[in-house]
Amino acid sequence: MRLMPKTVGARRRLMMLCAALIAIVSWNCAWSWASFRYRPVEGDLLFQSLPNPPGLDLVDAIEGASESPYSHCGAVVRTDEGWAVLEGMVPHVKETPLDEWLRRGRGRFSVYRLKHSLRDHIPEWIAEMRKELGKPYDFYYEMSDHSIYCSELPFDAWKRVTGDEMGSLVRLGDLKWQKYREVISAIEGTEQIPLEREMITPKHLAQAKQLEFVMANGLKRE
């Protein structure tokens, strides 16, 4: 019985198919191992690289301007159905099942956790974040009350609970925004770039003094 195709072209196509299948299996195994090792704790902040199909330049702009592999984040919470991630996501703030949230990313995710001395604030912190459920996503990345983006959600709630800032606000003009002028202009609807606009990026949230690193991609720990 012949196992290999006769023609060179057919053999190449078979090899490409096998390579694709190996990549898919390897990704599933890696993701399964990562998710297996992660033990959720309520209040954990998860950071991920969002899917970035052609034409979704906003993800490139977020990651590139902030010089970070992460374009999104959310807080781990308990629900009646199990673990979920409370997130400021399109089209609105919502709770997404943890398994679904992890699978949505491009394979990179990190976990940060409140330091032990601060964990008594977690119930109130989560309650404050849940007050924003249903609020629309903020494509302008403003620190406003009428809409909200991913890293703004835990930042604002923490400040309301403790009076402290979680991470450092940065000006758009201080980020590496120049390469993404066209993307920013399209969102703003004007050529005027709001360089003085302050925001909290996923990167600068992760650097907060209140947090400690737990794991990255499920494959290493401190």
VOGUKE-175758 format. One record per residue: residue number from 1; residue in one letter; x, y, z of N, C-alpha, C in turn. Coordinates in nm, 2 decimals, padded with zeros to 4 digits. Layout:
BEGIN
- NUM A X Y Z X Y Z X Y Z
...
REM end
This chain:
BEGIN
- 1 M 00.08 -00.12 00.00 00.00 00.00 00.00 00.09 00.12 00.00
- 2 R 00.06 00.22 -00.09 00.14 00.34 -00.11 00.09 00.44 -00.01
- 3 L 00.19 00.49 00.08 00.15 00.59 00.18 00.18 00.73 00.13
- 4 M 00.28 00.75 00.05 00.32 00.88 00.00 00.26 00.91 -00.14
- 5 P 00.22 01.03 -00.17 00.17 01.06 -00.30 00.28 01.04 -00.40
- 6 K 00.25 01.03 -00.53 00.35 01.00 -00.63 00.42 01.13 -00.67
- 7 T 00.35 01.24 -00.69 00.41 01.37 -00.74 00.47 01.45 -00.63
- 8 V 00.57 01.53 -00.67 00.64 01.62 -00.58 00.54 01.72 -00.52
- 9 G 00.46 01.78 -00.60 00.36 01.87 -00.55 00.27 01.82 -00.45
- 10 A 00.22 01.70 -00.47 00.13 01.63 -00.38 00.20 01.60 -00.25
- 11 R 00.33 01.56 -00.26 00.40 01.53 -00.13 00.42 01.66 -00.05
- 12 R 00.45 01.77 -00.12 00.47 01.90 -00.05 00.34 01.94 00.02
- 13 R 00.22 01.92 -00.05 00.10 01.95 00.01 00.07 01.87 00.13
- 14 L 00.10 01.74 00.12 00.09 01.65 00.24 00.17 01.69 00.35
- 15 M 00.30 01.73 00.32 00.39 01.77 00.43 00.34 01.90 00.50
- 16 M 00.29 01.99 00.41 00.23 02.12 00.47 00.11 02.09 00.56
- 17 L 00.03 02.00 00.52 -00.09 01.96 00.60 -00.05 01.90 00.73
- 18 C 00.06 01.81 00.72 00.11 01.75 00.85 00.16 01.85 00.94
- 19 A 00.24 01.95 00.88 00.30 02.06 00.97 00.19 02.14 01.03
- 20 A 00.08 02.17 00.96 -00.03 02.24 01.02 -00.10 02.17 01.13
- 21 L -00.12 02.04 01.11 -00.18 01.95 01.21 -00.09 01.95 01.34
- 22 I 00.04 01.93 01.32 00.13 01.93 01.43 00.13 02.06 01.51
- 23 A 00.12 02.17 01.43 00.11 02.30 01.50 -00.01 02.32 01.58
- 24 I -00.13 02.27 01.53 -00.26 02.28 01.60 -00.25 02.19 01.72
- 25 V -00.20 02.07 01.71 -00.19 01.98 01.82 -00.10 02.04 01.93
- 26 S 00.02 02.09 01.88 00.11 02.15 01.98 00.05 02.27 02.06
- 27 W -00.03 02.35 01.98 -00.09 02.47 02.05 -00.19 02.42 02.15
- 28 N -00.27 02.32 02.11 -00.38 02.27 02.20 -00.31 02.21 02.33
- 29 C -00.20 02.14 02.31 -00.13 02.07 02.42 -00.07 02.18 02.51
- 30 A -00.01 02.28 02.45 00.05 02.39 02.53 -00.06 02.47 02.60
- 31 W -00.17 02.50 02.54 -00.28 02.57 02.61 -00.33 02.48 02.72
- 32 S -00.35 02.35 02.69 -00.41 02.26 02.79 -00.32 02.26 02.91
- 33 W -00.18 02.25 02.89 -00.09 02.25 03.00 -00.09 02.38 03.08
- 34 A -00.10 02.49 03.00 -00.10 02.62 03.07 -00.22 02.63 03.16
- 35 S -00.34 02.60 03.10 -00.46 02.61 03.18 -00.47 02.51 03.29
- 36 F -00.40 02.40 03.28 -00.40 02.30 03.38 -00.32 02.35 03.50
- 37 R -00.21 02.42 03.47 -00.12 02.47 03.58 -00.18 02.59 03.65
- 38 Y -00.26 02.67 03.58 -00.32 02.79 03.65 -00.43 02.75 03.74
- 39 R -00.41 02.79 03.87 -00.51 02.77 03.97 -00.57 02.91 04.00
- 40 P -00.69 02.94 03.96 -00.75 03.07 03.97 -00.77 03.11 04.12
- 41 V -00.75 03.24 04.14 -00.78 03.30 04.27 -00.86 03.42 04.24
- 42 E -00.97 03.44 04.31 -01.06 03.55 04.28 -00.98 03.68 04.30
- 43 G -01.00 03.77 04.20 -00.92 03.90 04.20 -00.80 03.90 04.12
- 44 D -00.75 03.78 04.07 -00.64 03.77 03.98 -00.66 03.86 03.86
- 45 L -00.56 03.93 03.82 -00.57 04.00 03.69 -00.49 03.93 03.58
- 46 L -00.57 03.90 03.47 -00.51 03.82 03.36 -00.48 03.92 03.25
- 47 F -00.37 03.90 03.18 -00.33 03.98 03.07 -00.31 03.89 02.95
- 48 Q -00.36 03.93 02.83 -00.35 03.84 02.71 -00.33 03.93 02.58
- 49 S -00.28 03.85 02.48 -00.27 03.91 02.35 -00.39 03.87 02.27
- 50 L -00.47 03.98 02.23 -00.59 03.95 02.16 -00.56 03.90 02.02
- 51 P -00.66 03.83 01.96 -00.65 03.79 01.82 -00.63 03.91 01.73
- 52 N -00.55 03.89 01.63 -00.51 04.01 01.55 -00.52 03.97 01.40
- 53 P -00.64 03.95 01.35 -00.65 03.91 01.20 -00.62 04.04 01.12
- 54 P -00.59 04.02 00.99 -00.56 04.13 00.90 -00.67 04.24 00.91
- 55 G -00.63 04.36 00.93 -00.73 04.47 00.93 -00.76 04.51 01.07
- 56 L -00.73 04.43 01.17 -00.76 04.47 01.31 -00.64 04.55 01.37
- 57 D -00.62 04.67 01.32 -00.50 04.75 01.35 -00.50 04.80 01.49
- 58 L -00.62 04.80 01.56 -00.62 04.85 01.69 -00.54 04.77 01.79
- 59 V -00.54 04.64 01.77 -00.45 04.55 01.86 -00.31 04.59 01.84
- 60 D -00.26 04.60 01.71 -00.13 04.64 01.69 -00.09 04.77 01.75
- 61 A -00.19 04.87 01.75 -00.16 05.00 01.81 -00.15 04.99 01.96
- 62 I -00.23 04.91 02.02 -00.23 04.90 02.17 -00.09 04.84 02.21
- 63 E -00.06 04.73 02.15 00.06 04.66 02.19 00.19 04.73 02.14
- 64 G 00.18 04.79 02.02 00.30 04.86 01.97 00.33 04.99 02.05
- 65 A 00.22 05.07 02.07 00.24 05.20 02.13 00.29 05.18 02.28
- 66 S 00.24 05.08 02.34 00.28 05.06 02.48 00.40 04.97 02.50
- 67 E 00.45 04.92 02.38 00.57 04.83 02.38 00.55 04.71 02.48
- 68 S 00.44 04.64 02.45 00.40 04.53 02.54 00.34 04.42 02.45
- 69 P 00.35 04.29 02.49 00.29 04.18 02.42 00.14 04.17 02.45
- 70 Y 00.09 04.25 02.55 -00.05 04.24 02.59 -00.13 04.36 02.55
- 71 S -00.25 04.32 02.50 -00.35 04.42 02.45 -00.48 04.42 02.53
- 72 H -00.49 04.33 02.63 -00.62 04.32 02.70 -00.59 04.26 02.84
- 73 C -00.69 04.29 02.93 -00.68 04.23 03.06 -00.82 04.22 03.12
- 74 G -00.83 04.15 03.23 -00.96 04.13 03.30 -00.93 04.07 03.44
- 75 A -01.03 04.07 03.52 -01.02 04.03 03.66 -01.10 03.89 03.67
- 76 V -01.04 03.80 03.74 -01.10 03.67 03.76 -01.20 03.68 03.88
- 77 V -01.32 03.63 03.85 -01.43 03.63 03.95 -01.50 03.50 03.95
- 78 R -01.57 03.47 04.06 -01.65 03.35 04.08 -01.79 03.39 04.03
- 79 T -01.86 03.29 03.96 -02.00 03.31 03.92 -02.07 03.18 03.96
- 80 D -02.20 03.18 03.94 -02.28 03.06 03.97 -02.24 02.94 03.88
- 81 E -02.18 02.98 03.76 -02.15 02.88 03.66 -02.00 02.84 03.67
- 82 G -01.92 02.90 03.76 -01.78 02.87 03.77 -01.69 03.00 03.75
- 83 W -01.57 02.98 03.72 -01.47 03.09 03.71 -01.50 03.17 03.58
- 84 A -01.49 03.30 03.59 -01.51 03.39 03.47 -01.41 03.50 03.48
- 85 V -01.40 03.58 03.37 -01.32 03.70 03.37 -01.41 03.82 03.35
- 86 L -01.40 03.91 03.44 -01.48 04.04 03.43 -01.40 04.13 03.35
- 87 E -01.45 04.18 03.24 -01.37 04.25 03.14 -01.44 04.37 03.08
- 88 G -01.37 04.47 03.05 -01.42 04.58 02.96 -01.38 04.54 02.82
- 89 M -01.48 04.49 02.75 -01.45 04.43 02.62 -01.57 04.48 02.52
- 90 V -01.54 04.47 02.39 -01.64 04.50 02.29 -01.75 04.40 02.30
- 91 P -01.88 04.43 02.31 -01.94 04.57 02.30 -01.95 04.64 02.43
- 92 H -01.94 04.56 02.54 -01.96 04.62 02.68 -01.90 04.54 02.78
- 93 V -01.89 04.60 02.90 -01.84 04.52 03.02 -01.92 04.40 03.05
- 94 K -01.85 04.29 03.06 -01.92 04.16 03.08 -01.83 04.06 03.15
- 95 E -01.89 03.95 03.18 -01.82 03.84 03.25 -01.81 03.72 03.15
- 96 T -01.69 03.68 03.11 -01.67 03.58 03.01 -01.61 03.45 03.08
- 97 P -01.66 03.33 03.06 -01.61 03.21 03.12 -01.46 03.21 03.10
- 98 L -01.39 03.17 03.21 -01.24 03.17 03.21 -01.18 03.09 03.09
- 99 D -01.24 02.97 03.07 -01.19 02.88 02.96 -01.20 02.95 02.83
- 100 E -01.31 03.01 02.80 -01.34 03.08 02.68 -01.24 03.20 02.67
- 101 W -01.22 03.27 02.78 -01.13 03.39 02.78 -00.99 03.35 02.74
- 102 L -00.94 03.24 02.80 -00.80 03.20 02.77 -00.79 03.15 02.63
- 103 R -00.88 03.08 02.57 -00.88 03.03 02.44 -00.88 03.14 02.33
- 104 R -00.94 03.26 02.37 -00.96 03.37 02.28 -00.82 03.43 02.24
- 105 G -00.72 03.42 02.33 -00.60 03.49 02.30 -00.51 03.43 02.20
- 106 R -00.40 03.49 02.17 -00.30 03.44 02.07 -00.20 03.35 02.13
- 107 G -00.22 03.30 02.25 -00.13 03.21 02.31 -00.04 03.27 02.42
- 108 R -00.05 03.40 02.44 00.03 03.46 02.55 -00.07 03.51 02.65
- 109 F -00.05 03.47 02.78 -00.12 03.53 02.89 -00.04 03.53 03.01
- 110 S -00.06 03.63 03.10 00.01 03.64 03.23 -00.09 03.66 03.34
- 111 V -00.05 03.62 03.46 -00.13 03.63 03.57 -00.06 03.71 03.68
- 112 Y -00.13 03.81 03.73 -00.08 03.89 03.84 -00.19 03.89 03.95
- 113 R -00.14 03.90 04.08 -00.22 03.88 04.19 -00.20 03.99 04.30
- 114 L -00.30 04.03 04.36 -00.28 04.13 04.47 -00.19 04.07 04.58
- 115 K -00.11 04.16 04.63 -00.02 04.12 04.74 -00.11 04.08 04.87
- 116 H -00.06 03.99 04.95 -00.14 03.94 05.06 -00.20 04.04 05.15
- 117 S -00.12 04.15 05.17 -00.17 04.25 05.27 -00.29 04.33 05.21
- 118 L -00.32 04.31 05.08 -00.43 04.39 05.02 -00.55 04.31 04.98
- 119 R -00.54 04.18 05.01 -00.65 04.09 04.95 -00.78 04.10 05.03
- 120 D -00.78 04.17 05.14 -00.91 04.19 05.21 -01.00 04.29 05.12
- 121 H -00.94 04.36 05.03 -01.01 04.45 04.95 -01.08 04.39 04.83
- 122 I -01.05 04.26 04.80 -01.10 04.19 04.68 -01.25 04.19 04.67
- 123 P -01.33 04.15 04.77 -01.48 04.15 04.75 -01.53 04.29 04.71
- 124 E -01.49 04.39 04.78 -01.54 04.53 04.75 -01.49 04.57 04.61
- 125 W -01.37 04.54 04.58 -01.31 04.57 04.45 -01.39 04.51 04.34
- 126 I -01.42 04.38 04.35 -01.50 04.31 04.25 -01.64 04.37 04.24
- 127 A -01.70 04.40 04.36 -01.83 04.46 04.36 -01.83 04.59 04.28
- 128 E -01.73 04.67 04.30 -01.72 04.80 04.23 -01.71 04.78 04.08
- 129 M -01.63 04.68 04.04 -01.61 04.65 03.90 -01.75 04.60 03.84
- 130 R -01.82 04.52 03.91 -01.95 04.47 03.86 -02.05 04.58 03.85
- 131 K -02.04 04.69 03.91 -02.13 04.80 03.89 -02.12 04.85 03.75
- 132 E -02.01 04.82 03.68 -01.99 04.87 03.54 -02.05 04.77 03.44
- 133 L -02.10 04.66 03.48 -02.15 04.56 03.38 -02.25 04.62 03.29
- 134 G -02.23 04.60 03.16 -02.32 04.66 03.06 -02.28 04.79 03.00
- 135 K -02.18 04.85 03.07 -02.13 04.98 03.02 -02.05 04.96 02.89
- 136 P -02.08 05.05 02.79 -02.01 05.03 02.66 -01.86 05.04 02.66
- 137 Y -01.80 04.98 02.56 -01.65 04.98 02.55 -01.61 05.12 02.50
- 138 D -01.50 05.16 02.55 -01.44 05.30 02.52 -01.33 05.28 02.42
- 139 F -01.36 05.31 02.29 -01.26 05.30 02.19 -01.16 05.42 02.19
- 140 Y -01.20 05.53 02.27 -01.11 05.65 02.27 -01.01 05.64 02.39
- 141 Y -01.03 05.54 02.48 -00.93 05.52 02.59 -00.92 05.65 02.67
- 142 E -01.04 05.70 02.71 -01.04 05.82 02.80 -01.08 05.77 02.94
- 143 M -01.04 05.84 03.04 -01.07 05.81 03.18 -01.21 05.88 03.20
- 144 S -01.31 05.81 03.15 -01.45 05.87 03.16 -01.54 05.78 03.23
- 145 D -01.66 05.83 03.27 -01.76 05.75 03.34 -01.86 05.69 03.25
- 146 H -01.88 05.74 03.12 -01.99 05.69 03.04 -01.95 05.56 02.96
- 147 S -01.82 05.53 02.94 -01.78 05.41 02.87 -01.64 05.37 02.94
- 148 I -01.60 05.25 02.91 -01.48 05.20 02.99 -01.41 05.10 02.90
- 149 Y -01.28 05.10 02.92 -01.19 05.00 02.85 -01.13 04.90 02.95
- 150 C -01.06 04.80 02.90 -01.02 04.69 02.98 -00.94 04.73 03.11
- 151 S -00.83 04.79 03.09 -00.75 04.82 03.21 -00.80 04.94 03.30
- 152 E -00.89 05.01 03.24 -00.96 05.12 03.32 -01.05 05.06 03.42
- 153 L -01.11 04.94 03.39 -01.21 04.88 03.48 -01.15 04.85 03.62
- 154 P -01.04 04.77 03.63 -00.99 04.75 03.76 -00.92 04.87 03.82
- 155 F -00.87 04.96 03.74 -00.80 05.08 03.79 -00.90 05.17 03.86
- 156 D -01.01 05.20 03.79 -01.11 05.29 03.85 -01.17 05.23 03.98
- 157 A -01.20 05.10 03.97 -01.27 05.04 04.09 -01.17 05.04 04.21
- 158 W -01.04 05.01 04.19 -00.95 05.01 04.30 -00.94 05.15 04.36
- 159 K -00.94 05.25 04.27 -00.92 05.39 04.33 -01.05 05.43 04.41
- 160 R -01.17 05.38 04.37 -01.29 05.41 04.44 -01.29 05.34 04.58
- 161 V -01.23 05.22 04.58 -01.23 05.14 04.70 -01.12 05.19 04.80
- 162 T -01.00 05.22 04.75 -00.89 05.25 04.84 -00.84 05.39 04.83
- 163 G -00.87 05.46 04.73 -00.82 05.60 04.71 -00.69 05.60 04.64
- 164 D -00.63 05.48 04.62 -00.50 05.47 04.56 -00.51 05.44 04.41
- 165 E -00.41 05.47 04.33 -00.40 05.44 04.19 -00.33 05.30 04.18
- 166 M -00.39 05.21 04.09 -00.32 05.09 04.06 -00.25 05.10 03.93
- 167 G -00.12 05.12 03.94 -00.04 05.15 03.82 -00.03 05.30 03.80
- 168 S 00.03 05.34 03.69 00.06 05.48 03.66 -00.01 05.52 03.53
- 169 L -00.09 05.63 03.54 -00.14 05.69 03.42 -00.03 05.74 03.33
- 170 V -00.05 05.73 03.20 00.05 05.78 03.11 -00.02 05.86 03.00
- 171 R 00.05 05.96 02.94 -00.01 06.04 02.83 00.01 05.96 02.70
- 172 L -00.08 05.98 02.61 -00.07 05.92 02.48 00.06 05.97 02.42
- 173 G 00.09 06.09 02.43 00.21 06.15 02.37 00.34 06.09 02.42
- 174 D 00.34 06.03 02.54 00.46 05.96 02.60 00.47 05.82 02.55
- 175 L 00.37 05.77 02.48 00.38 05.63 02.42 00.44 05.64 02.28
- 176 K 00.47 05.52 02.22 00.52 05.51 02.09 00.41 05.51 01.99
- 177 W 00.34 05.63 01.98 00.22 05.64 01.90 00.24 05.67 01.76
- 178 Q 00.35 05.72 01.72 00.37 05.78 01.59 00.34 05.68 01.47
- 179 K 00.38 05.56 01.49 00.36 05.46 01.38 00.21 05.43 01.36
- 180 Y 00.13 05.46 01.46 -00.01 05.43 01.46 -00.10 05.55 01.44
- 181 R -00.04 05.66 01.39 -00.11 05.78 01.37 -00.24 05.76 01.29
- 182 E -00.23 05.68 01.18 -00.35 05.66 01.09 -00.46 05.59 01.17
- 183 V -00.43 05.49 01.25 -00.53 05.42 01.33 -00.59 05.51 01.43
- 184 I -00.51 05.59 01.50 -00.56 05.68 01.60 -00.65 05.79 01.54
- 185 S -00.61 05.84 01.42 -00.69 05.94 01.35 -00.82 05.88 01.31
- 186 A -00.82 05.76 01.26 -00.95 05.70 01.22 -01.05 05.68 01.34
- 187 I -00.99 05.65 01.45 -01.08 05.63 01.57 -01.13 05.77 01.62
- 188 E -01.04 05.87 01.62 -01.08 06.00 01.67 -01.17 06.08 01.57
- 189 G -01.15 06.04 01.44 -01.23 06.11 01.34 -01.17 06.25 01.31
- 190 T -01.04 06.26 01.34 -00.97 06.39 01.31 -00.82 06.36 01.30
- 191 E -00.75 06.45 01.24 -00.61 06.44 01.23 -00.54 06.49 01.35
- 192 Q -00.62 06.55 01.44 -00.56 06.60 01.57 -00.54 06.49 01.67
- 193 I -00.42 06.46 01.70 -00.39 06.35 01.79 -00.40 06.40 01.94
- 194 P -00.48 06.34 02.02 -00.49 06.39 02.16 -00.37 06.35 02.25
- 195 L -00.26 06.41 02.23 -00.13 06.37 02.29 -00.14 06.39 02.44
- 196 E -00.22 06.48 02.50 -00.23 06.50 02.64 -00.33 06.40 02.71
- 197 R -00.40 06.32 02.63 -00.49 06.23 02.70 -00.42 06.13 02.79
- 198 E -00.47 06.12 02.91 -00.41 06.02 03.00 -00.49 05.89 03.00
- 199 M -00.42 05.78 03.02 -00.48 05.65 03.01 -00.40 05.55 03.10
- 200 I -00.46 05.44 03.13 -00.39 05.33 03.20 -00.38 05.21 03.10
- 201 T -00.27 05.18 03.05 -00.25 05.07 02.96 -00.24 04.94 03.03
- 202 P -00.27 04.82 02.97 -00.25 04.69 03.03 -00.10 04.68 03.09
- 203 K -00.01 04.73 03.01 00.13 04.72 03.06 00.15 04.80 03.19
- 204 H 00.10 04.92 03.20 00.12 05.00 03.32 00.04 04.96 03.43
- 205 L -00.07 04.89 03.41 -00.15 04.83 03.51 -00.07 04.71 03.57
- 206 A -00.01 04.63 03.49 00.06 04.51 03.54 00.18 04.55 03.62
- 207 Q 00.23 04.67 03.60 00.35 04.72 03.68 00.31 04.78 03.81
- 208 A 00.18 04.77 03.85 00.13 04.83 03.97 00.20 04.77 04.10
- 209 K 00.23 04.86 04.19 00.30 04.81 04.31 00.21 04.72 04.40
- 210 Q 00.08 04.72 04.37 -00.01 04.64 04.45 -00.01 04.49 04.40
- 211 L 00.05 04.47 04.29 00.04 04.33 04.23 00.17 04.26 04.23
- 212 E 00.16 04.13 04.23 00.28 04.04 04.22 00.26 03.94 04.11
- 213 F 00.37 03.92 04.04 00.36 03.83 03.92 00.34 03.68 03.97
- 214 V 00.25 03.61 03.90 00.23 03.47 03.94 00.28 03.38 03.83
- 215 M 00.24 03.39 03.71 00.29 03.31 03.60 00.26 03.37 03.47
- 216 A 00.34 03.32 03.37 00.32 03.36 03.23 00.30 03.24 03.14
- 217 N 00.20 03.24 03.06 00.16 03.14 02.97 00.15 03.00 03.04
- 218 G 00.13 03.01 03.17 00.11 02.88 03.24 00.24 02.80 03.25
- 219 L 00.35 02.85 03.21 00.47 02.77 03.19 00.59 02.81 03.28
- 220 K 00.57 02.92 03.36 00.68 02.95 03.45 00.62 03.03 03.57
- 221 R 00.68 03.03 03.68 00.64 03.10 03.80 00.76 03.16 03.86
- 222 E 00.73 03.27 03.94 00.83 03.32 04.03 00.82 03.26 04.16
REM end
